[in-house]
Amino acid sequence: MKTAKILSWIIAVAGLWEIVAPFIFGMTATTAFLWDAIIIGLALVVLGVWAALANQETTVKYLNWINAVLGLWLIIAPFVLSYSSAAAAMWNDIIIGLVVLVLGTWAALTVGSQGQQPMGHGGKA
């Protein structure tokens, strides 16, 4: 579960970036990008930190699946919310979305699979 927790922290940092990106790119007038970035960014921070601090494997797994779905949303959001003509906003969301989708999926799939011996290997020769 250590890998999943590290990946969850990285997702939280990606969420922080998503929150500040409209201000860094000077795109606060693109309201669809602004509010989507703030809302999804906050969700990524909250869910990422929650998953990183949680001790139950099931909780960590579900939170990271939710993060993966939010990553998928970020990839399609510029087209659904019609801000794909703003290149910086579009590419920011596609890149951050891909990162979150991959890390969230990776984290969810690694929970419970680390440190377990394969079945049938009881150490007998």
MDAnalysis code that builds the backbone (N, CA, C; Angstrom):
import MDAnalysis as mda
import numpy as np

u = mda.Universe.empty(375, n_residues=125, atom_resindex=np.repeat(np.arange(125), 3), trajectory=True)
u.add_TopologyAttr("name", ["N", "CA", "C"] * 125)
u.add_TopologyAttr("resid", np.arange(1, 126))
u.add_TopologyAttr("resname", ["MET", "LYS", "THR", "ALA", "LYS", "ILE", "LEU", "SER", "TRP", "ILE", "ILE", "ALA", "VAL", "ALA", "GLY", "LEU", "TRP", "GLU", "ILE", "VAL", "ALA", "PRO", "PHE", "ILE", "PHE", "GLY", "MET", "THR", "ALA", "THR", "THR", "ALA", "PHE", "LEU", "TRP", "ASP", "ALA", "ILE", "ILE", "ILE", "GLY", "LEU", "ALA", "LEU", "VAL", "VAL", "LEU", "GLY", "VAL", "TRP", "ALA", "ALA", "LEU", "ALA", "ASN", "GLN", "GLU", "THR", "THR", "VAL", "LYS", "TYR", "LEU", "ASN", "TRP", "ILE", "ASN", "ALA", "VAL", "LEU", "GLY", "LEU", "TRP", "LEU", "ILE", "ILE", "ALA", "PRO", "PHE", "VAL", "LEU", "SER", "TYR", "SER", "SER", "ALA", "ALA", "ALA", "ALA", "MET", "TRP", "ASN", "ASP", "ILE", "ILE", "ILE", "GLY", "LEU", "VAL", "VAL", "LEU", "VAL", "LEU", "GLY", "THR", "TRP", "ALA", "ALA", "LEU", "THR", "VAL", "GLY", "SER", "GLN", "GLY", "GLN", "GLN", "PRO", "MET", "GLY", "HIS", "GLY", "GLY", "LYS", "ALA"])
u.atoms.positions = np.array([
    [0.829, -1.198, 0.000],
    [0.000, 0.000, 0.000],
    [0.865, 1.251, 0.000],
    [2.166, 1.083, 0.240],
    [3.071, 2.225, 0.260],
    [3.085, 2.949, -1.093],
    [3.133, 2.183, -2.180],
    [3.138, 2.790, -3.514],
    [1.865, 3.606, -3.739],
    [0.722, 3.050, -3.365],
    [-0.551, 3.747, -3.545],
    [-0.573, 5.055, -2.763],
    [0.000, 5.050, -1.577],
    [0.010, 6.271, -0.770],
    [0.910, 7.340, -1.399],
    [2.065, 6.933, -1.917],
    [2.948, 7.894, -2.590],
    [2.260, 8.472, -3.823],
    [1.628, 7.607, -4.605],
    [0.904, 8.069, -5.796],
    [-0.241, 9.006, -5.424],
    [-0.897, 8.738, -4.302],
    [-1.986, 9.604, -3.834],
    [-1.477, 10.996, -3.484],
    [-0.291, 11.071, -2.879],
    [0.308, 12.381, -2.586],
    [0.605, 13.134, -3.881],
    [1.089, 12.421, -4.887],
    [1.378, 13.069, -6.173],
    [0.082, 13.584, -6.805],
    [-0.987, 12.813, -6.689],
    [-2.292, 13.261, -7.196],
    [-2.738, 14.521, -6.471],
    [-2.527, 14.580, -5.164],
    [-2.889, 15.785, -4.399],
    [-2.108, 16.997, -4.901],
    [-0.833, 16.812, -5.203],
    [-0.010, 17.914, -5.732],
    [-0.522, 18.328, -7.116],
    [-0.903, 17.346, -7.937],
    [-1.488, 17.666, -9.248],
    [-2.772, 18.476, -9.069],
    [-3.540, 18.158, -8.026],
    [-4.743, 18.927, -7.718],
    [-4.422, 20.369, -7.351],
    [-3.359, 20.547, -6.568],
    [-2.927, 21.915, -6.231],
    [-2.553, 22.684, -7.495],
    [-1.817, 22.021, -8.390],
    [-1.462, 22.665, -9.651],
    [-2.718, 23.059, -10.420],
    [-3.684, 22.155, -10.474],
    [-4.920, 22.415, -11.215],
    [-5.630, 23.654, -10.663],
    [-5.596, 23.837, -9.353],
    [-6.245, 25.005, -8.726],
    [-5.565, 26.303, -9.145],
    [-4.240, 26.325, -9.174],
    [-3.518, 27.566, -9.465],
    [-3.293, 27.812, -10.959],
    [-3.471, 26.794, -11.793],
    [-3.181, 26.918, -13.226],
    [-3.906, 28.078, -13.908],
    [-5.200, 28.304, -13.668],
    [-5.858, 29.430, -14.354],
    [-5.220, 30.775, -14.012],
    [-4.715, 30.909, -12.802],
    [-4.087, 32.160, -12.378],
    [-2.692, 32.294, -12.966],
    [-1.966, 31.198, -13.029],
    [-0.620, 31.216, -13.602],
    [-0.681, 31.510, -15.104],
    [-1.657, 30.893, -15.785],
    [-1.794, 31.105, -17.228],
    [-2.548, 32.389, -17.568],
    [-3.028, 33.111, -16.545],
    [-3.773, 34.345, -16.788],
    [-5.086, 34.096, -17.513],
    [-5.742, 32.997, -17.177],
    [-6.965, 32.617, -17.876],
    [-8.172, 32.616, -16.957],
    [-8.203, 33.544, -16.026],
    [-9.335, 33.606, -15.098],
    [-10.605, 34.093, -15.798],
    [-10.460, 34.723, -16.956],
    [-11.643, 35.173, -17.706],
    [-12.316, 34.006, -18.431],
    [-11.591, 32.920, -18.613],
    [-12.185, 31.712, -19.207],
    [-12.868, 30.972, -18.065],
    [-14.108, 31.374, -17.790],
    [-14.784, 30.918, -16.565],
    [-14.991, 29.413, -16.502],
    [-15.238, 28.764, -17.633],
    [-15.427, 27.305, -17.605],
    [-14.144, 26.623, -17.131],
    [-13.010, 27.057, -17.651],
    [-11.719, 26.508, -17.233],
    [-11.444, 26.851, -15.770],
    [-11.692, 28.099, -15.399],
    [-11.432, 28.548, -14.031],
    [-12.179, 27.697, -13.008],
    [-13.497, 27.599, -13.166],
    [-14.287, 26.890, -12.163],
    [-14.082, 25.385, -12.208],
    [-13.895, 24.842, -13.399],
    [-13.614, 23.408, -13.493],
    [-12.279, 23.091, -12.819],
    [-11.289, 23.927, -13.061],
    [-9.971, 23.715, -12.459],
    [-10.037, 23.820, -10.937],
    [-10.760, 24.777, -10.425],
    [-10.867, 24.943, -8.972],
    [-11.626, 23.774, -8.350],
    [-12.756, 23.408, -8.930],
    [-13.575, 22.337, -8.345],
    [-12.872, 20.986, -8.431],
    [-12.377, 20.641, -9.615],
    [-11.707, 19.344, -9.777],
    [-10.387, 19.346, -9.013],
    [-9.683, 20.455, -9.019],
    [-8.429, 20.555, -8.258],
    [-8.647, 20.329, -6.773],
    [-9.681, 20.965, -6.221],
    [-10.000, 20.757, -4.805],
    [-10.355, 19.304, -4.524],
    [-11.132, 18.707, -5.417],
    [-11.499, 17.296, -5.244],
    [-10.262, 16.410, -5.263],
    [-9.331, 16.682, -6.176],
    [-8.100, 15.888, -6.247],
    [-7.254, 16.052, -4.997],
    [-7.181, 17.273, -4.482],
    [-6.415, 17.498, -3.248],
    [-7.042, 16.726, -2.091],
    [-8.344, 16.901, -1.909],
    [-9.035, 16.244, -0.794],
    [-8.938, 14.725, -0.904],
    [-9.281, 14.185, -2.073],
    [-9.273, 12.735, -2.247],
    [-7.854, 12.174, -2.209],
    [-6.901, 12.906, -2.771],
    [-5.509, 12.458, -2.753],
    [-4.948, 12.397, -1.343],
    [-5.167, 13.449, -0.566],
    [-4.692, 13.460, 0.823],
    [-5.420, 12.400, 1.642],
    [-6.721, 12.280, 1.455],
    [-7.509, 11.274, 2.173],
    [-6.965, 9.874, 1.881],
    [-6.723, 9.581, 0.607],
    [-6.186, 8.263, 0.226],
    [-4.788, 8.052, 0.787],
    [-3.982, 9.104, 0.811],
    [-2.611, 8.988, 1.322],
    [-2.588, 8.741, 2.827],
    [-3.578, 9.247, 3.538],
    [-3.613, 9.110, 4.998],
    [-4.476, 7.953, 5.478],
    [-5.303, 7.402, 4.606],
    [-6.210, 6.322, 4.999],
    [-5.433, 5.035, 5.287],
    [-5.958, 4.242, 6.211],
    [-5.317, 2.982, 6.559],
    [-6.056, 1.763, 6.030],
    [-7.274, 1.936, 5.575],
    [-8.046, 0.825, 5.035],
    [-7.784, 0.695, 3.543],
    [-7.396, -0.497, 3.127],
    [-7.086, -0.720, 1.714],
    [-8.271, -0.423, 0.807],
    [-9.457, -0.804, 1.231],
    [-10.656, -0.573, 0.421],
    [-10.874, 0.912, 0.191],
    [-10.698, 1.713, 1.229],
    [-10.864, 3.163, 1.112],
    [-9.852, 3.735, 0.134],
    [-8.594, 3.339, 0.280],
    [-7.533, 3.832, -0.609],
    [-7.849, 3.458, -2.053],
    [-8.280, 2.234, -2.261],
    [-8.589, 1.762, -3.614],
    [-9.734, 2.571, -4.224],
    [-10.841, 2.732, -3.503],
    [-11.991, 3.463, -4.036],
    [-11.673, 4.931, -4.293],
    [-10.952, 5.552, -3.384],
    [-10.597, 6.962, -3.574],
    [-9.728, 7.144, -4.818],
    [-8.831, 6.206, -5.062],
    [-7.985, 6.324, -6.242],
    [-8.737, 6.016, -7.528],
    [-9.741, 5.150, -7.473],
    [-10.581, 4.966, -8.662],
    [-11.345, 6.253, -8.959],
    [-11.815, 6.923, -7.921],
    [-12.496, 8.207, -8.128],
    [-11.525, 9.214, -8.740],
    [-10.298, 9.255, -8.239],
    [-9.288, 10.146, -8.818],
    [-9.051, 9.829, -10.286],
    [-9.001, 8.547, -10.635],
    [-8.804, 8.161, -12.030],
    [-9.946, 8.686, -12.905],
    [-11.168, 8.599, -12.405],
    [-12.324, 9.113, -13.151],
    [-12.227, 10.633, -13.295],
    [-11.778, 11.311, -12.248],
    [-11.597, 12.766, -12.340],
    [-10.519, 13.106, -13.369],
    [-9.488, 12.277, -13.457],
    [-8.461, 12.465, -14.481],
    [-9.052, 12.330, -15.877],
    [-9.906, 11.335, -16.061],
    [-10.587, 11.153, -17.345],
    [-11.452, 12.373, -17.664],
    [-12.139, 12.888, -16.651],
    [-12.947, 14.100, -16.853],
    [-12.079, 15.263, -17.326],
    [-10.907, 15.433, -16.699],
    [-10.040, 16.540, -17.105],
    [-9.619, 16.430, -18.568],
    [-9.447, 15.206, -19.049],
    [-9.059, 15.007, -20.446],
    [-10.162, 15.466, -21.393],
    [-11.406, 15.201, -21.051],
    [-12.508, 15.551, -21.959],
    [-13.145, 16.905, -21.658],
    [-12.873, 17.470, -20.490],
    [-13.509, 18.728, -20.071],
    [-13.334, 19.881, -21.059],
    [-12.142, 20.095, -21.650],
    [-12.022, 21.222, -22.582],
    [-12.999, 21.145, -23.756],
    [-13.358, 19.928, -24.141],
    [-14.252, 19.740, -25.281],
    [-15.716, 19.793, -24.850],
    [-16.000, 19.242, -23.679],
    [-17.362, 19.249, -23.157],
    [-17.765, 20.660, -22.719],
    [-16.836, 21.367, -22.079],
    [-17.135, 22.703, -21.561],
    [-16.745, 23.821, -22.528],
    [-16.308, 23.456, -23.722],
    [-16.035, 24.397, -24.822],
    [-14.940, 25.418, -24.536],
    [-13.845, 24.980, -23.939],
    [-12.696, 25.879, -23.841],
    [-11.470, 25.285, -24.531],
    [-11.700, 24.422, -25.509],
    [-10.584, 23.808, -26.240],
    [-9.853, 24.810, -27.126],
    [-10.473, 25.953, -27.400],
    [-9.793, 26.976, -28.197],
    [-8.735, 27.715, -27.377],
    [-8.802, 27.607, -26.068],
    [-7.771, 28.182, -25.190],
    [-6.690, 27.109, -25.014],
    [-5.649, 27.187, -25.845],
    [-4.651, 26.110, -25.935],
    [-4.005, 25.779, -24.590],
    [-3.607, 26.793, -23.835],
    [-2.944, 26.525, -22.551],
    [-3.872, 25.788, -21.594],
    [-5.114, 26.210, -21.534],
    [-6.088, 25.561, -20.657],
    [-6.341, 24.127, -21.109],
    [-6.518, 23.954, -22.412],
    [-6.798, 22.622, -22.939],
    [-5.640, 21.665, -22.662],
    [-4.424, 22.069, -23.013],
    [-3.280, 21.172, -22.826],
    [-2.961, 20.943, -21.358],
    [-3.180, 21.938, -20.528],
    [-2.997, 21.740, -19.092],
    [-3.912, 20.630, -18.605],
    [-5.182, 20.714, -18.954],
    [-6.139, 19.723, -18.479],
    [-5.895, 18.338, -19.078],
    [-5.507, 18.281, -20.337],
    [-5.212, 16.977, -20.945],
    [-4.006, 16.336, -20.256],
    [-2.945, 17.100, -20.035],
    [-1.732, 16.546, -19.414],
    [-1.988, 16.156, -17.964],
    [-2.576, 17.068, -17.192],
    [-2.865, 16.756, -15.776],
    [-3.866, 15.606, -15.710],
    [-4.846, 15.593, -16.597],
    [-5.820, 14.504, -16.638],
    [-5.170, 13.159, -16.897],
    [-4.251, 13.114, -17.862],
    [-3.533, 11.866, -18.144],
    [-2.709, 11.416, -16.946],
    [-2.017, 12.353, -16.321],
    [-1.203, 12.028, -15.140],
    [-2.086, 11.446, -14.044],
    [-3.192, 12.105, -13.750],
    [-4.084, 11.655, -12.677],
    [-4.752, 10.329, -13.038],
    [-5.160, 10.176, -14.285],
    [-5.769, 8.921, -14.726],
    [-4.795, 7.756, -14.541],
    [-3.561, 7.932, -14.981],
    [-2.560, 6.867, -14.866],
    [-2.212, 6.598, -13.399],
    [-1.932, 7.661, -12.636],
    [-1.535, 7.472, -11.236],
    [-2.680, 6.911, -10.395],
    [-3.898, 7.399, -10.619],
    [-5.048, 6.899, -9.871],
    [-5.310, 5.431, -10.153],
    [-5.230, 5.060, -11.430],
    [-5.423, 3.655, -11.804],
    [-4.315, 2.789, -11.227],
    [-3.084, 3.238, -11.358],
    [-1.928, 2.516, -10.821],
    [-2.088, 2.312, -9.317],
    [-2.431, 3.382, -8.613],
    [-2.595, 3.292, -7.157],
    [-3.714, 2.328, -6.782],
    [-4.842, 2.409, -7.481],
    [-5.968, 1.535, -7.169],
    [-5.623, 0.068, -7.421],
    [-4.870, -0.192, -8.462],
    [-4.518, -1.569, -8.801],
    [-3.418, -2.156, -7.918],
    [-2.600, -1.303, -7.300],
    [-1.519, -1.823, -6.449],
    [-1.964, -2.090, -5.027],
    [-3.085, -1.523, -4.610],
    [-3.561, -1.742, -3.244],
    [-3.884, -3.217, -3.055],
    [-3.292, -3.802, -2.019],
    [-3.556, -5.196, -1.701],
    [-2.708, -6.184, -2.464],
    [-1.941, -5.721, -3.441],
    [-1.149, -6.653, -4.239],
    [0.323, -6.658, -3.836],
    [0.721, -5.778, -2.950],
    [2.131, -5.691, -2.562],
    [2.422, -6.589, -1.375],
    [3.543, -7.270, -1.442],
    [4.004, -8.047, -0.298],
    [3.290, -9.360, -0.099],
    [2.508, -9.817, -1.071],
    [1.793, -11.070, -0.937],
    [2.524, -12.153, -1.721],
    [2.620, -13.343, -1.140],
    [3.233, -14.448, -1.837],
    [2.226, -15.064, -2.785],
    [2.704, -15.555, -3.923],
    [1.786, -16.252, -4.821],
    [1.245, -17.521, -4.154],
    [0.059, -17.907, -4.534],
    [-0.564, -19.108, -3.969],
    [0.279, -20.339, -4.324],
    [0.372, -21.272, -3.398],
    [1.063, -22.516, -3.669],
    [2.544, -22.486, -3.351],
    [3.060, -21.373, -2.858],
    [4.478, -21.289, -2.509],
    [4.612, -21.146, -1.016],
    [4.488, -22.245, -0.339],
    [4.538, -22.219, 1.110],
    [5.929, -22.349, 1.673],
    [6.944, -22.313, 0.815],
    [8.319, -22.359, 1.279],
    [8.859, -23.779, 1.383],
    [8.104, -24.768, 0.966],
    [8.574, -26.152, 1.013],
    [9.324, -26.482, -0.263],
    [10.388, -27.270, -0.120],
    [11.197, -27.629, -1.271],
    [10.782, -28.953, -1.857],
])
